[in-house]
Amino acid sequence: MNDKWQSLTFKLWLTIITAIILSVLFAYSLSQYYYKNLYVEKLKTDLVNEASLLGADYTGGEISDDFKEKVEWFNSKNESEVFVVNSPRELSACLPFEINYDTLISEEERQMLLDGRAVEKEGYEKRFGKNIVAAIIPLIDDEDRLEGIIYTYIPVDSITDLLKEFAAKWLLAILLFLIIAIFLTTKWLKKLVSPIKEIETAAHRVSEGDYDIQLQVKSHDEIGKLAQAFNDMANSIHLEEGRKKEFLENVAHELRTPLSYVKGYTHAILDGVVKNEEEERKYLQLISREALRLQRIVGDLMDLSKVDGDSFDSSKTPIAFAQFIEDVLSKYEPIIKAKQLNLAYELDPDPILYGDEGRMEQILHNIIDNAVQYTNPGGSIQIRLVQYNEECELSISDTGIGIPKADLPYIMNRFYRVNKARSRFDGGSGLGLSIVKKMVEWQQGRIEIQSKEKIGTKVKIWLPTIKEE
């Protein structure tokens, strides 16, 4: 029950219904306000104007019968009641000898009339026994004596009855309107909230591992966009889960192979299969090689994990890139000579990087290792560094075996190998280029690999540079 009161549907329903009720109450209050401040005030103004027009015909002195007849004639033709009062007793107010007489005007009103001002009245009048809206105009002679008054009024009981009838019909109409509004609001809210409930159900299914679920996008509004975003999220999670599964399978496969070798060679030694020291040494060398391979795989996995999480230690400093490359190449001189490779390089001395030396060395080692490893004896490796505006371009090209066109788009994916048999033999983990790509991007750079099978491979890296002070 508490969940129902806390649901979005109920909150929206309550908000809309409250807004409707408040709007109705405001409209009713506004109608009463207009009645009070517009209709009644206009009625008073009209009565004062009518009485003033009649009073304009008064010429002074005692009120004549002709004037009274004129007022009576006007009264017979008008909706309001109009009469002339000229009796002193009627005009007296609160004098001791006349205190029991019902007067039409109070002392305060009499004073206003003596000052030549009109009097407006609203409310219950005992003399008439009803609620009225009235206006009183003084009739003053040339000697500033109050000879009489013109009293005009309209009963408001009929208006009040009309308003009560109107209020009853208003309330009935409002009740009917609220019933219809509640029905339509409930129906509309169910249709509005239905996609959100579908998203909620789908989200629970995704949390339980069902990533194949897809929502039907029924509109192009915010809810439709939310459904589409949910579908995109589910697809991304599904894809990521697939990659994660593939990654774990690849890790298990990569670790299983060297572990199998280590286990097999170890058992051979322990079981006495090895007959002499030379064969035992051979087996121990194989175990050492596979142990080193396991160490490289674990190291690559740790590097990849750190790069993915942006959590590896780094110490960025200005690097004279040309000199840095030459220092790295000096370590490859023995193996290049041993393999009879031709190395040529053209390095622009201007590029200054702001980066991590350890990571930059790891990037260069990965790329140069591949170039040396997959270039046949007698082949060549060319390295070129050029400064362009605020970035530099490093290209490392070789005349090696190249990469097939079909494999090129995936070459920097984790554990991807072109020749899996040879990669296992030489100890590659299939993670090197993936790590290189991540490290280049971490240093705000980008990498591109171009290759043609049996012709060679070119790796291009663009990195931001800093201006030398």
C-alpha positions as CSV (number, residue, x, y, z in Angstrom):
1,M,0.0,0.0,0.0
2,N,2.8,2.4,0.9
3,D,4.5,1.7,-2.5
4,K,1.3,2.8,-4.2
5,W,1.2,6.1,-2.4
6,Q,4.9,6.7,-3.2
7,S,4.6,5.7,-6.9
8,L,5.2,8.2,-9.7
9,T,1.6,7.6,-11.0
10,F,0.0,8.6,-7.7
11,K,2.2,11.7,-7.3
12,L,1.4,12.9,-10.9
13,W,-2.3,12.1,-10.4
14,L,-2.4,14.0,-7.1
15,T,-0.5,16.9,-8.6
16,I,-2.9,17.2,-11.5
17,I,-6.1,16.8,-9.5
18,T,-4.8,19.3,-6.9
19,A,-4.1,21.8,-9.7
20,I,-7.6,21.3,-11.1
21,I,-9.3,21.8,-7.7
22,L,-7.2,24.9,-7.0
23,S,-8.0,26.3,-10.5
24,V,-11.7,25.7,-9.8
25,L,-11.6,27.4,-6.4
26,F,-9.6,30.3,-7.9
27,A,-12.2,30.7,-10.6
28,Y,-15.1,30.6,-8.1
29,S,-13.3,33.1,-5.9
30,L,-12.6,35.3,-8.9
31,S,-16.3,35.3,-9.9
32,Q,-17.2,36.4,-6.3
33,Y,-14.6,39.1,-6.4
34,Y,-15.9,40.4,-9.7
35,Y,-19.4,40.4,-8.4
36,K,-18.4,42.4,-5.3
37,N,-15.9,44.8,-6.9
38,L,-17.2,45.2,-10.4
39,Y,-20.9,44.4,-10.5
40,V,-21.9,46.0,-7.2
41,E,-19.7,49.0,-7.6
42,K,-21.0,49.6,-11.2
43,L,-24.5,49.3,-9.8
44,K,-23.8,52.0,-7.2
45,T,-22.3,54.2,-9.9
46,D,-25.3,53.8,-12.2
47,L,-27.7,54.6,-9.3
48,V,-25.8,57.7,-8.4
49,N,-25.8,58.8,-12.1
50,E,-29.6,58.2,-12.4
51,A,-30.4,60.1,-9.2
52,S,-28.0,62.9,-10.2
53,L,-29.8,63.3,-13.5
54,L,-33.1,63.5,-11.8
55,G,-31.7,65.9,-9.2
56,A,-30.5,68.2,-11.9
57,D,-34.2,69.2,-12.6
58,Y,-34.6,70.5,-9.0
59,T,-34.5,74.3,-9.1
60,G,-34.6,75.1,-5.4
61,G,-37.2,75.9,-2.8
62,E,-39.9,73.6,-1.7
63,I,-40.1,70.4,-3.7
64,S,-42.9,70.7,-6.2
65,D,-45.6,68.1,-7.1
66,D,-44.4,68.3,-10.7
67,F,-41.0,67.2,-9.6
68,K,-42.4,64.4,-7.6
69,E,-44.5,63.3,-10.5
70,K,-41.5,63.3,-12.8
71,V,-39.6,61.1,-10.3
72,E,-42.6,58.7,-10.0
73,W,-42.9,58.5,-13.8
74,F,-39.1,57.7,-13.9
75,N,-39.6,55.1,-11.2
76,S,-42.4,53.4,-13.2
77,K,-40.1,53.1,-16.2
78,N,-36.9,52.0,-14.4
79,E,-35.8,48.7,-12.9
80,S,-34.6,50.5,-9.7
81,E,-36.9,52.0,-7.1
82,V,-36.8,55.8,-7.0
83,F,-38.6,58.2,-4.7
84,V,-38.3,61.6,-3.3
85,V,-38.3,62.3,0.5
86,N,-39.0,65.8,1.8
87,S,-40.4,65.2,5.3
88,P,-38.3,66.8,8.0
89,R,-39.1,63.8,10.2
90,E,-37.9,61.4,7.5
91,L,-34.7,63.4,7.3
92,S,-34.1,63.7,11.1
93,A,-31.6,61.4,12.7
94,C,-31.1,60.6,16.3
95,L,-32.8,63.7,17.8
96,P,-34.1,63.0,21.4
97,F,-37.7,63.7,20.7
98,E,-37.7,61.5,17.5
99,I,-35.4,58.7,18.7
100,N,-38.0,56.0,18.2
101,Y,-38.7,56.9,14.6
102,D,-37.1,54.7,11.9
103,T,-35.0,56.9,9.8
104,L,-33.7,56.4,6.3
105,I,-30.4,58.2,6.9
106,S,-28.0,58.4,9.8
107,E,-26.5,61.6,11.2
108,E,-23.3,60.9,9.4
109,E,-25.1,60.4,6.1
110,R,-27.1,63.6,6.7
111,Q,-23.9,65.5,7.2
112,M,-22.6,64.1,3.9
113,L,-25.8,65.2,2.2
114,L,-25.6,68.7,3.7
115,D,-22.1,68.9,2.2
116,G,-23.6,68.2,-1.2
117,R,-22.1,64.7,-1.5
118,A,-24.0,61.6,-2.7
119,V,-24.3,58.6,-0.3
120,E,-23.9,55.0,-1.4
121,K,-25.3,52.2,0.7
122,E,-25.1,48.4,0.6
123,G,-26.7,45.9,3.0
124,Y,-29.8,45.2,4.9
125,E,-32.3,48.1,5.3
126,K,-34.9,47.7,8.1
127,R,-37.3,50.2,6.5
128,F,-37.6,48.0,3.4
129,G,-37.0,44.6,5.1
130,K,-34.5,43.5,2.5
131,N,-30.9,43.8,1.3
132,I,-30.4,46.7,-1.1
133,V,-27.8,48.6,-3.0
134,A,-28.8,52.3,-2.8
135,A,-27.7,55.8,-3.7
136,I,-29.0,59.1,-2.1
137,I,-28.7,62.5,-3.8
138,P,-29.3,65.7,-1.7
139,L,-31.8,68.3,-2.9
140,I,-30.3,71.6,-1.5
141,D,-32.0,75.0,-2.0
142,D,-30.3,78.4,-2.6
143,E,-29.8,78.9,1.1
144,D,-27.9,75.6,1.5
145,R,-30.8,74.0,3.3
146,L,-31.5,70.3,2.8
147,E,-35.0,70.3,1.4
148,G,-35.1,66.6,0.5
149,I,-33.4,63.7,-1.1
150,I,-33.8,61.4,-4.1
151,Y,-33.5,57.8,-2.8
152,T,-32.9,55.1,-5.4
153,Y,-32.2,51.5,-4.7
154,I,-32.2,48.0,-6.1
155,P,-33.0,44.9,-4.0
156,V,-30.1,42.4,-4.1
157,D,-32.1,39.5,-2.7
158,S,-33.0,38.5,-6.2
159,I,-29.4,38.8,-7.3
160,T,-28.3,36.8,-4.2
161,D,-30.9,34.1,-5.1
162,L,-29.6,34.1,-8.7
163,L,-26.0,33.7,-7.4
164,K,-27.1,30.9,-5.1
165,E,-28.7,29.1,-8.0
166,F,-25.6,29.8,-10.1
167,A,-23.4,28.5,-7.3
168,A,-25.5,25.3,-7.0
169,K,-25.2,24.7,-10.8
170,W,-21.6,25.7,-10.7
171,L,-20.9,23.1,-8.0
172,L,-22.8,20.4,-9.9
173,A,-20.9,21.2,-13.0
174,I,-17.6,21.2,-11.1
175,L,-18.4,17.8,-9.6
176,L,-19.1,16.4,-13.0
177,F,-16.0,18.0,-14.4
178,L,-13.9,16.5,-11.6
179,I,-15.2,13.1,-12.2
180,I,-14.5,13.3,-15.9
181,A,-11.1,14.9,-15.2
182,I,-10.1,12.1,-12.7
183,F,-11.2,9.4,-15.2
184,L,-9.3,11.0,-18.1
185,T,-6.2,11.8,-15.9
186,T,-6.0,8.3,-14.5
187,K,-6.3,6.8,-18.0
188,W,-3.7,9.3,-19.4
189,L,-1.3,8.7,-16.6
190,K,-1.5,4.9,-17.1
191,K,-0.6,5.4,-20.7
192,L,2.2,7.9,-19.8
193,V,3.7,5.8,-17.0
194,S,3.4,2.5,-18.8
195,P,6.7,2.9,-20.7
196,I,8.5,3.8,-17.5
197,K,7.2,0.7,-15.8
198,E,8.4,-1.3,-18.9
199,I,11.9,0.3,-18.5
200,E,11.8,-0.6,-14.7
201,T,11.0,-4.2,-15.5
202,A,13.7,-4.3,-18.2
203,A,16.2,-2.8,-15.8
204,H,15.5,-5.6,-13.3
205,R,16.0,-8.2,-16.1
206,V,19.3,-6.6,-17.1
207,S,20.5,-6.6,-13.4
208,E,19.8,-10.4,-13.5
209,G,22.0,-10.8,-16.5
210,D,19.4,-10.7,-19.4
211,Y,21.1,-8.3,-21.8
212,D,19.1,-9.3,-24.9
213,I,16.0,-7.4,-23.8
214,Q,15.0,-4.5,-26.1
215,L,12.2,-1.9,-25.4
216,Q,9.8,-0.8,-28.1
217,V,10.3,2.9,-28.7
218,K,6.7,4.2,-29.1
219,S,7.3,8.0,-29.1
220,H,9.9,10.6,-29.8
221,D,9.5,12.5,-26.6
222,E,11.7,12.3,-23.5
223,I,10.3,8.9,-22.5
224,G,10.9,7.6,-26.0
225,K,14.5,8.9,-25.9
226,L,14.9,7.3,-22.4
227,A,13.7,3.9,-23.9
228,Q,16.2,4.3,-26.8
229,A,19.0,5.2,-24.3
230,F,18.1,2.1,-22.3
231,N,18.3,0.0,-25.4
232,D,21.7,1.5,-26.2
233,M,22.9,0.9,-22.7
234,A,21.7,-2.8,-22.7
235,N,23.5,-3.3,-26.1
236,S,26.7,-1.7,-24.7
237,I,26.5,-3.8,-21.5
238,H,25.9,-6.9,-23.7
239,L,28.8,-6.1,-25.9
240,E,31.1,-5.3,-22.9
241,E,30.0,-8.6,-21.2
242,G,30.9,-10.4,-24.4
243,R,34.3,-8.7,-24.5
244,K,34.8,-9.5,-20.9
245,K,33.9,-13.1,-21.4
246,E,36.2,-13.3,-24.5
247,F,39.0,-11.5,-22.5
248,L,38.8,-14.0,-19.6
249,E,38.7,-17.0,-22.1
250,N,41.8,-15.5,-23.8
251,V,43.6,-15.0,-20.5
252,A,42.8,-18.5,-19.5
253,H,44.0,-19.9,-22.8
254,E,47.2,-17.8,-22.8
255,L,48.0,-19.0,-19.3
256,R,47.0,-22.6,-19.9
257,T,49.5,-23.2,-22.6
258,P,52.7,-22.2,-20.7
259,L,51.4,-23.7,-17.5
260,S,50.9,-27.0,-19.4
261,Y,54.5,-26.9,-20.6
262,V,55.8,-26.1,-17.1
263,K,53.7,-28.9,-15.6
264,G,54.6,-31.4,-18.3
265,Y,58.4,-30.7,-18.2
266,T,58.3,-30.7,-14.3
267,H,56.6,-34.1,-14.2
268,A,59.1,-35.4,-16.7
269,I,61.9,-34.4,-14.5
270,L,60.3,-35.6,-11.3
271,D,59.1,-38.9,-12.8
272,G,62.6,-39.8,-13.9
273,V,61.8,-39.6,-17.6
274,V,65.0,-37.4,-18.1
275,K,67.9,-39.8,-18.5
276,N,70.9,-37.4,-18.4
277,E,72.0,-33.9,-17.3
278,E,71.9,-32.5,-20.8
279,E,68.3,-33.4,-21.3
280,E,67.4,-32.2,-17.8
281,R,69.1,-28.9,-18.6
282,K,67.1,-28.6,-21.8
283,Y,63.8,-29.2,-19.9
284,L,64.8,-26.6,-17.3
285,Q,65.5,-24.1,-20.0
286,L,62.0,-24.7,-21.5
287,I,60.5,-24.3,-18.0
288,S,62.4,-21.0,-17.6
289,R,61.2,-19.8,-21.0
290,E,57.5,-20.6,-20.2
291,A,57.9,-19.0,-16.8
292,L,59.2,-15.8,-18.4
293,R,56.3,-15.9,-20.8
294,L,53.9,-16.2,-17.9
295,Q,55.6,-13.2,-16.3
296,R,55.3,-11.2,-19.5
297,I,51.6,-12.0,-19.8
298,V,50.8,-11.1,-16.2
299,G,52.8,-7.9,-16.6
300,D,50.9,-7.0,-19.8
301,L,47.6,-7.7,-18.1
302,M,48.5,-5.5,-15.1
303,D,49.6,-2.7,-17.5
304,L,46.4,-3.0,-19.5
305,S,44.3,-3.0,-16.3
306,K,46.1,0.2,-15.0
307,V,45.7,2.0,-18.4
308,D,42.0,1.1,-18.5
309,G,41.5,2.4,-15.0
310,D,43.8,5.4,-15.5
311,S,45.5,4.3,-12.2
312,F,49.1,3.6,-13.2
313,D,51.9,5.7,-11.7
314,S,53.2,8.3,-14.0
315,S,55.7,11.1,-13.8
316,K,55.5,13.5,-16.7
317,T,58.6,15.5,-17.6
318,P,59.8,17.4,-20.7
319,I,61.3,14.9,-23.1
320,A,63.6,15.8,-26.0
321,F,62.0,13.2,-28.3
322,A,64.7,12.8,-30.9
323,Q,67.4,12.1,-28.3
324,F,65.1,9.9,-26.5
325,I,64.5,7.8,-29.6
326,E,68.2,7.5,-30.3
327,D,68.8,6.2,-26.7
328,V,66.2,3.5,-27.2
329,L,67.6,2.5,-30.6
330,S,71.0,2.1,-29.2
331,K,69.7,-0.9,-27.2
332,Y,68.7,-2.6,-30.5
333,E,72.1,-2.3,-32.2
334,P,73.2,-5.9,-31.3
335,I,70.0,-7.6,-32.4
336,I,69.8,-5.5,-35.6
337,K,73.4,-6.4,-36.5
338,A,72.8,-10.1,-35.7
339,K,69.7,-10.2,-37.9
340,Q,71.5,-8.2,-40.6
341,L,68.8,-5.5,-40.8
342,N,69.3,-2.0,-42.3
343,L,68.2,0.8,-39.9
344,A,67.8,4.4,-41.1
345,Y,66.3,7.2,-39.2
346,E,65.7,10.9,-39.7
347,L,64.8,12.7,-36.5
348,D,63.7,16.4,-36.2
349,P,65.4,17.7,-33.0
350,D,62.6,20.3,-32.3
351,P,59.8,18.1,-30.8
352,I,59.7,18.4,-27.0
353,L,57.1,16.1,-25.3
354,Y,55.6,16.5,-21.9
355,G,55.2,12.8,-21.0
356,D,56.2,9.8,-18.9
357,E,59.6,8.5,-20.0
358,G,58.8,4.9,-18.8
359,R,55.5,4.8,-20.8
360,M,57.1,6.4,-23.9
361,E,59.9,3.8,-23.8
362,Q,57.3,1.0,-23.4
363,I,55.5,2.3,-26.5
364,L,58.7,2.4,-28.6
365,H,59.9,-1.0,-27.4
366,N,56.6,-2.6,-28.4
367,I,56.6,-1.1,-31.9
368,I,60.3,-1.6,-32.6
369,D,60.2,-5.2,-31.2
370,N,57.5,-6.0,-33.8
371,A,59.4,-4.4,-36.6
372,V,62.6,-6.3,-35.7
373,Q,60.8,-9.6,-35.1
374,Y,58.7,-9.6,-38.3
375,T,61.3,-8.3,-40.7
376,N,63.3,-11.0,-42.5
377,P,67.1,-10.8,-42.5
378,G,68.4,-8.3,-45.0
379,G,65.3,-6.2,-44.6
380,S,65.1,-2.5,-43.5
381,I,63.6,-0.4,-40.8
382,Q,63.0,3.3,-41.2
383,I,62.2,5.8,-38.4
384,R,61.2,9.4,-39.1
385,L,60.2,12.2,-36.6
386,V,58.7,15.5,-37.9
387,Q,57.4,18.5,-36.0
388,Y,54.0,19.9,-37.2
389,N,52.7,23.0,-35.4
390,E,51.7,21.9,-31.9
391,E,52.2,18.1,-32.5
392,C,54.9,15.8,-33.9
393,E,54.6,12.7,-36.1
394,L,56.6,9.6,-35.5
395,S,56.6,6.9,-38.2
396,I,58.2,3.5,-37.9
397,S,58.1,1.5,-41.1
398,D,59.6,-1.9,-42.0
399,T,59.8,-4.2,-45.0
400,G,58.5,-7.2,-43.0
401,I,55.9,-9.8,-43.7
402,G,53.0,-7.2,-43.3
403,I,49.5,-7.7,-42.0
404,P,46.6,-9.1,-44.1
405,K,44.0,-6.6,-45.0
406,A,41.3,-8.6,-43.2
407,D,43.2,-8.6,-39.9
408,L,44.3,-4.9,-40.0
409,P,41.1,-3.4,-38.4
410,Y,41.5,-5.7,-35.4
411,I,45.2,-5.7,-34.9
412,M,45.1,-3.5,-31.8
413,N,42.3,-5.5,-30.1
414,R,43.3,-7.4,-27.0
415,F,44.7,-10.9,-27.6
416,Y,44.3,-10.5,-31.4
417,R,46.9,-12.3,-33.4
418,V,47.4,-12.7,-37.1
419,N,49.5,-15.9,-36.9
420,K,48.5,-17.6,-33.7
421,A,50.8,-20.5,-34.0
422,R,53.9,-18.4,-34.4
423,S,52.8,-16.0,-31.7
424,R,52.6,-18.8,-29.2
425,F,56.0,-20.1,-30.3
426,D,57.7,-16.8,-29.9
427,G,55.9,-15.9,-26.6
428,G,53.7,-13.0,-27.7
429,S,50.6,-12.3,-25.6
430,G,48.6,-10.4,-28.2
431,L,48.3,-7.5,-25.8
432,G,51.3,-5.3,-26.9
433,L,49.6,-3.1,-29.5
434,S,46.4,-2.8,-27.3
435,I,48.6,-1.4,-24.5
436,V,50.4,0.9,-26.9
437,K,47.1,2.3,-28.2
438,K,45.9,3.0,-24.6
439,M,49.2,4.6,-23.6
440,V,49.3,6.8,-26.7
441,E,45.7,8.0,-26.0
442,W,46.5,8.5,-22.3
443,Q,49.1,11.1,-23.5
444,Q,46.5,12.8,-25.7
445,G,47.9,11.3,-28.8
446,R,46.7,9.0,-31.6
447,I,48.0,6.0,-33.5
448,E,47.5,4.5,-36.9
449,I,48.8,1.3,-38.5
450,Q,49.2,0.9,-42.3
451,S,50.3,-2.4,-43.7
452,K,50.4,-4.5,-46.9
453,E,51.0,-8.2,-46.8
454,K,54.5,-9.2,-47.9
455,I,55.4,-5.5,-48.4
456,G,55.7,-4.1,-44.9
457,T,54.1,-2.2,-42.1
458,K,54.1,1.5,-41.1
459,V,53.1,2.7,-37.6
460,K,52.3,6.4,-37.2
461,I,52.0,8.1,-33.9
462,W,51.0,11.8,-33.3
463,L,51.7,13.3,-29.9
464,P,51.3,16.8,-28.6
465,T,54.4,18.9,-28.1
466,I,55.3,21.8,-25.9
467,K,57.1,25.0,-27.0
468,E,60.7,25.3,-25.7
469,E,61.0,28.3,-23.4
